[in-house]
Amino acid sequence: MTRVCLIGEDGVNLQYELLSRETSREALATYDLERPFENALAVRTVSVGAAVSLLNDLQWYLTRFVEECLVREPSIDDEEWLSRRLAEQLRNGEVEPEGTGEFCKVYGLETPDTAETGDTAPGLDAESTGDKESNIEPDRPGSADPELESSDEPPEQPSDRRVATAFGPQKLVEPLYVRRTDGDLPEYDLRDVEETLVVRLTEAEFTQ
C-alpha cells in the first residue's frame, strides 16, 4: 500500500493540530494513524492517486502546519519516498516510475536522547519504518496561535484518538541535496548519523 507521511513545522504540534479540528479529523478518520518520525503523522492508502487526493483534501492544514509531505509507493521503492510534487507527476503520467530516482534529498535520522524525552522504552530501538508500534495519547498543545484562533475554522476539542508510534520516533535533520549517478547516491556527510531517509524530488524541486 502507498504510504503518506506529514512532517510538522518546527514549533507546531502536528498531531494536535490535525486531530483537534473536525474537517481534518474526519478526513483521517478511516485511516490507522502512525507516528514514524518525531512530530509526524503517517497513513497507508491504496494507491498514489489516493495519496495525492488525501493531501489535496488536507491542503488548508498542510499550508499552515506541515513542513513536508512524503509519499512512499512500494512498487517504485520499498524504502525511498517521493515528494508530493513528484507523486502528483507520477499520478498524472508526467513521469515514469523509472524516471523518479535521479534527483534526491537525503535527511539524517537522529534518535532523541531518552534521558530527556522518555520516549524510548528500555530494550527497544526506534525504527524509521514505524513497524514496531505502541499506542500513545495525542500530544496536548502548547500555546495557541492568535492567527489560527481568529481563522474561519477554529480548533475543536482535542481528539482522544490513539496514534501508533515507534518507541522514541526519530527526527529528520539537515537535508542534503544529491544526484544519483550510475544508480548510487553520494554519502550523507552533514552530520554523524547512523541512518538516513531518501526523498526523491522533481528536477524543479532539486534546482530551486
N, C-alpha and C positions, 0 to 999 in steps of 0.2 A: 504493500500500500504506500501511497505517496504521503510523505510527512511534511507538515508545515510547522515552522518554529518562529516565534516572535521574540525578539530581543528588546528589552525595555530600555528607554532612555536613562541616562545617568540621573539619579535623584528621583526617579519615578518608580513607584511600587506597581509594576505591571499587573501582577495577579489581582491586586485590589482594584485597580482602575478598570479592568475588563470585567470582573465578576460583580462589581458593585453597581453597574449600570445595566438597566433592563435590556436594552437593544443588543448590546454586545454579549450579555449573558445568554440571551435567547439564541443568538447566532452560534454560540459554542455549546448549547445545551445537549446536542445529540452526539457530542464527541467525548471521549475519555481524555481528560487533560493530563499532561505530564510537564515536569519541570526539568529538562535535561541539562540546563545551564543556569547559572545564577541570574535572577531577575528575568526569566524567560518562561514562556508557555509554549507547548507543542501539542499538536493533534495529528491523527492519522486520517487521511481522506482516501477516496477510491481512485483518484487519478490526478494528473497535473491540472486538468481542466477544473476539477472540483476544488483543488487547492487555490487556483487563481480566483475562482468565484468566491470562495470564502474570504480571501484577502480583500476583494472588491467590496464585499458586504461589510467588512470591518474598517473601511477606508477612513471614516471620520475619526476613529480611535487610533488608527495607525499613524496619522499625521500628528497627533498630539502626544502619544505615549510610547511609540515604538521607534527604536533606532534602526532596526534592520529586520527584514522579512526573508526567511530562508525556506527553500523547498527542496526536499530530497526524494528523488524518483529512483527506486532500486533498479529499474530496467536500464538506467543510464549509468549509475554507480551506487554501490551499496554504502559508501562512506562519504563521498563528496556531496556538497549541497549546491543548489542553484540560487542565484539571486532572484528576487521577484521578477525583475525585468526579463531575465533570461528565461524564466519559467513561462512568462507571457509569450515571448517569442517562440518558444517550443510549442506551446499550446496553439498558437496561431499559424504554425507551419513555416515561420520565417527562418528557422534554423533547424538543421537535422541533429539528432542526438549525438552523432559522432563529431559534430562541429561545436560542441559546447565546452570542450576541455582546454582550450588554448589559454584563455585569459582567466586568471585566478587571484583571489585574495586569501591569504593564509593567516589565520588567527593562532596565537598561542593560547593554550589552555592551562589555567592555574587553578589549583585546589585551594580553597580558603583555609586559613590557619584554624584548625579545630579548637585550639585553646581559646580563640577569640569568638568564633561563631557558634561552636557547639553543634555544627551541622552533621559532622561525620560520626557515625556510630562506631564503637571500637571493633576492630577486626574486619571492617568493610571499607573498600576503596570506592571512590567516585568513578563513574563511568560516563563518558561523554554521550553514549547512546541512550542513556536513561532506561536501560532494560532492567536494571536492578532497582526496584521501586518500593516505596513505603507510602503511607498516607499521611498528609500533613494538613493542618488547618490553614486556610488562606491567611496571608500576612495582613496585618492591620495597617492602615495608612499612617503616614507621618503628618506633616502639616498640609492643609488644604490649599489649593491654588486659587486665589481670588478670581482669576480669569475663568477658570473652569466652573467655579461656583456661580458665576453670572451667565454661564452659557445657556443655550436653549435646551440643553439636556442635562439637568442637574443630577449629581450622583444619587443612586439608590442606596438602600442599606446594604452593608457588606453581605455577600453570599456566604452561606455555610457549606458550599460545595467543597469537597475534598479534591486535592490535586496530587497525583502520583509523582514521586520525585526520587532521583538517585540520592543516596546519602551524601551530603556535602557536595552539592552540584558545583561543577567547575565554572570558572569565569572566563569569558573570551577577552583577550587582551591584545592590544597593539598589532593591527593587521599589517601584513607585508604583501605588497602587490608584486606578483611574479607572472612570468610567461612560461608555459610548458614547452620544453624543447626535446624533441625525439622521445616523447612520452614521459619525460621526467620533469619534476618541479625542483627549483632551487631549494636548498635547505633553509628553514626558518632560523634567522640569526639575530633577531631584535632583542631577545632576552632568553634566559635559560629556562626552557620548559621541557617537560617530558612528552607532552602530546600537543598536537596541532589539529586544527579544523580547516578544511579547504572549502572555499566557496567559489564556484565558477561564475564568471561575470560576462556581460556583453562587452564587446570591444569599446563601446562608448563609455561604459562604466569604468573600464580599465584605464582609459586615457584622459578622463575628466580631471 
